[in-house]
Amino acid sequence: MTNIAVFASGTGSNAVNLVKAFNSGNRIHVAICLTDREDIPVIEKMRELGVETIYFPRSVWKENPQTILDVLKSHDIKIIALAGFLSFIKEEIINEYEGRILNIHPSLLPAYGGKGMHGGNVHKAVIEAGETKSGATVHLVTNDLDAGPIVVQREVAVLPDDTPESLEAKVHEVEYLIFPEAVMKTVAAFNNQTPSESNSATPPEIPKSVDDAWAETLGIPNNVPPIPNATQTQFSSQTPPNVNPTGTASHTTPNGPAYHTAPNAPMGQKSLTLQSEQMPPTYLVWSIIMTILCCTIPGIVAIIFSAKVSSKYYEGDFDGARRASHNAEIWIIISFVLGVLSNTLYLPLALAGLFG
């Protein structure tokens, strides 16, 4: 399990999206949320989702970054995700988590980045400039504002009748897709690092998947962005459903009055289905065909394993999904072989009986 921290300053829609994407799986966990403002919507949303939230005044962020680092280390945080966080991140924190702090920005960086370019300001500037496309970018945080290496970036079309509000809604939908993807890429890169690589500003190259390797060999694109469908949960900026945490507590932090905690309530939401790994083939159709035409019992076993492929995948258990796919393939072959053998033995006997 890799623990990540979310920093937020407002409504927390991207923070909620990350919790829903990861906290019902077993690979990545949003362990804590840090804020620089009191009484903002993200605090209540995190409480409802069972995520501990700590508020530090901006004076702490500016003057005492070691306090922030102590909290992060106490929660064994490996990756930090800035989800609409408006305070300046001090150099001490950036250096400690170099190459492991992600920020999501509502434009196609390097365009419309820098001082003052956040939220509605970005979308207004894009509309006024007459741009035909915009989008969202997840990048690594460095000491230069909005200038770190890009991890994931995706475009949206800017239509003639778009307003800053309508453009913002479209960009938000893209943000909800690419932020979890960027976190997974960064976690995968971090887990593949050697200790000497852990402070590199540029994450190490992530090993190619089988699909990517074959696509490169055959000379075909394998980077078509996923299109949400009926099986993919779409998360909006609405307040998440209450998952009935058992209670909350309030403590005092060094140089800061509010320390909101909540128990790790059981998560009722399924994890986001946009994963960094492609779902293995289910072979469900072939399983059904083998059950009908060849051998019933092995075919049924193949159907069971086929059904497990998608369930394991959407739970975040990629290894389990691959095993289920492999087992389904094996039982399809067994069903086919037994079907051929039985027909081979039965046909001569039937002909002998017919003409004998």
N, C-alpha and C positions, 0 to 999 in steps of 0.2 A: 504494500500500500504506500503510495506517495502522497504526502500531505501538501496541500497548497493553501495559500492565504489569498483572500480577496480584499483589496482596498477600494472603498466606495465613498462617494460624497453626496449621493442624491437618492433617486427613486430605487435604484438597485435592480433594474430589469436584467442587465447583463449578469449581475452577481447571482440573482435567482436562477437564471438560465444555466449557469455553471453548476450550481448545487443540484439542480434537477438532472443535469447531464451526467454527473459523476457519483453523487452520494448514495445511489442505490446499487452501484456496482462494487467491484472488489479490487480495482486497480488504482484509482485516483480518488482522493477525498478532500473536499473543501473543509478544512479543519477550523478555520477562524476567519472572521471578517473584521477589519480595522476601519474606523471612520474618523474623519476630522471635523465632524459636525454633530451636534446633539439634535435629537428629535427629528430625524429625517426618516423617510419611509423605509429605507433599506434595513434599519435596525429592527423594526417590527417584522418585516418579511423574513429576515434571518432567524429571528426568534421562533416564528411559526414553523420554520424548516428545521429547527433543532441545531442551528449553527451558532456557536459562541461569537458574540460581537463585543468589541472593546472600542470605546470612544477615547481619543486623545485630542486635547486642544491643539490648535495649530502651533502654539508656542512650543509644544513638545516636538512636533515634527520638525520645526525649524532649529531648535536649540538643543534638543536632547535626543538625537536619533538612536543612541545606545539603548534607551528605554524601549524603543520599537524593536530593535534587534533582539533584546533579551526576551521579549514576548514571542517573537518568531522562533527563536531557538528553543524556547520551552515547549513549543508545540511541534517541534521537529519539522519545520516548514522547509520544503525543497524548492518550490516555485511560487512566485508572487504574480497575481493577475490584477492589473489596475482596471477596474470596471467603472468608468466615470469618476475617477479620483482627481480632484482639482488642486490638491496641495502639492508643493514641490517636494520631490524625493531627494533627500540629502545624499551627498556623495558617499558617505559612510555605508548607507544601505545599498546603494548601487554597486559599490565595490565588493561588498560582502556577498551579494547575490548576482554578480556579474554574469550576464548571459542567461539569467534565469528570472528576469522580471519582464512580464509582457504587458503591453498597453494596447488597448483598442481605440482606434481613431476613426471618426466618421468621414473620411475622405480617402482618395487614392494618393497617399503620400508618395513623393514629397510635396505634392500639390496641396495647398490649403492646410498647411501645418504651421506650427510655431506659436508664438505668444498671441493670446486672444482667440485662437482658432479652436473652439470647442463647442459642442452642442449645436444649438440653433445658429450661432454665428457662422459656422462652416457652411450650413445648407443655404443660408441667406447669401453668402458670398458666391457660392456655386451658381445659384439662380441668377444673381445680378450680373455675373460674368458671361452668361449665355452658354454655359457648358452643356454638352450633350451627354455626358456620362459623369457619374460620381461613383461612390462605393464606400467600402470600409477596409481598413488595414489593421492587422495585428503585427506589432513590431517589438523588438527587444528595446528595453529602456537603457539609454546611456546618459552621460552627463550633458549631452546636447539635446535640446528639446525636439521631440518628434523626428529624430535623425538616426535612430538605431536601425540595425538590419531588419528587413521585412521578413516575417515568417509566413503569413498568409495574407492575400489581398484578393478582393472580388469586386466586380463592377456591378452597377445598376444603371439603367438608362434614365436620363433626365428628359422628360417630355415637355413640350411647349406649354402645357397647362399646369405643370407642376408648381406647387408652392413650397416654401421652406418646410411647412408642416407635412405635406404629402411626401416630399423627398426624404424627410427624416424617418417617416414610417417605413419606407422601402429600405433605407439603409439599415434600420434596426433589424429587419428580417434577415438581412445578410449578416449582420453582427452575430445574431443568435446561432447562425450556422458555422461561421469561421472561428469564433472564439474558442469553443471546445476543441475544434480541430487543431488550432494552434497550441493549445495547452497539451494535447496528447502528443503532438510532434516534439514539443520542448521536453516533456517528461521522458519520452522515448530516447531523445538525444542525451539527456542528463543521465539516464540509467545505463547508457552505453559508454559513458565517459570513464576514463581512468582518473585517479586522483589528480594527476598533473594537468588534466584538461579541464577540471571543474571550474576554473576561473577564466576560461576563454570567453571573450565577448561574443564570438560567433559560434553557435552551437555546432558540434561535430556532425558530419554527414550521417544521415539516418540510412541504415541498410535498405536496399531496394526490396520491395515485396516481390513475390513470384510474378504477379500480374504486371508490375512495372518492368521487370526484367524481360518478360516475353514481349511486352509492347515495344520496348526499345529494340529487341532483336528483330521483330517483324516490321519495325518502322511505322507503327500506328500510334495515334495519340491515346494516352491513358489518363489524361488529366481533365476530362470533362467534368464540370462541377455537378455534384449530386442534385437531383431535383426532388423536392419534398413530395411525398405521396401519402396515400391514406394510412400507411403503416408508420409514418414518421411524425412524431409528436411536434406540433408547432407551439412554441411558447410565446406568449404575448407579454406586454408590460403590466398586465393586470396583477393584482395581489394574488399570490399563490393560495391554494386551498389550505385551510387550517389542518395541521396534522396532529393536533391535540398534544402538545408537549406537556409534561407533567408539572412544570412550574418554571419560574425564572428567579434569578437572584441579582442583586446589585452590589458591587464592591467599589472600593476606592483604588484608583491606580496612582502611581507616582506622578505628581504634577497634573493629574487629571481626575475629575470627579466621578465619571460614570464608567462602570465596567459591567456590561450586560452579559449574562450567561444564560444558556438554556441547555437542558439535557439533550443527549443525542436521541431525539425522537425517531421512531421507525419511519422510514420514508415510504410514502404511498405511491410515489410517482415512478414510472419506468424511466430508465436512462435514455438519453438522447440517442437516436438510432444512427446518427451520422458519425460513424466511427472512423478511426484512421486506417482500419483494415477492412477490406472488402469481405462481405459475407461469403463463405464457401458455398458451393452448389448443394442444394438440398436433395436432388435426385428424386423428388416426390412423384413426378409424373412417371418416371421409369419404375419406381417402386410399385405404383398402382398397376401399371401394365404387366409387370412380372407376377403380381398377385393374381391377376385375372387369367393370364395366358399360360403361365409356367407352373409355379409351385406356390401354393397358398401360404403355408406357414413361414417360410423364409421371406416371402414378399411382405407379409404383415410386419415381420421384424424390421425389414428395410423401411417400411412406412413409419414405424416408431422412431427409428434413428433419423429419418428425414425431418420429422416434426421437431426433433430436438435441435437440429441445426439452427433454425431461426430463433428458438427460445433461448438457447445458450448465447447466441450472438447479441441479441437485444439486452441480455443481462450483463454484457461486457465480458463474458467468458469466451474469448476468442479461441483459446486452446480447446475448450470443450466443444465449440462449434466445429472446429476442424476434425476432431476425433469422431464426432457424430456423422459428419459428411463422409469420412473415410469408411466408417462402419456401414453406413447405408450403401455405399458403393460395393463393399464386399458382399453384403447380403443380397444385393441385386444380382451379382455374378453367381452366387450360390443358387439362387432361385432359378436363374436361366439354365445353369448346368444341370440341375436336378430335373428341370422341365424337359430339356433335350434328352437326357438319359431315359427318363420315364417314357417319353414318346418313342424313343428308339427301341426300347424293349417291348413296348406295348404293340407297336405297329406290326412286327412279324407275327406275333401271337394272334393278333386279330385277323391277319390275312390267312394264317394257317387254319384258323377256325372257320373262316368264311369259305375257303376253297377245299378244306379237308373233308 
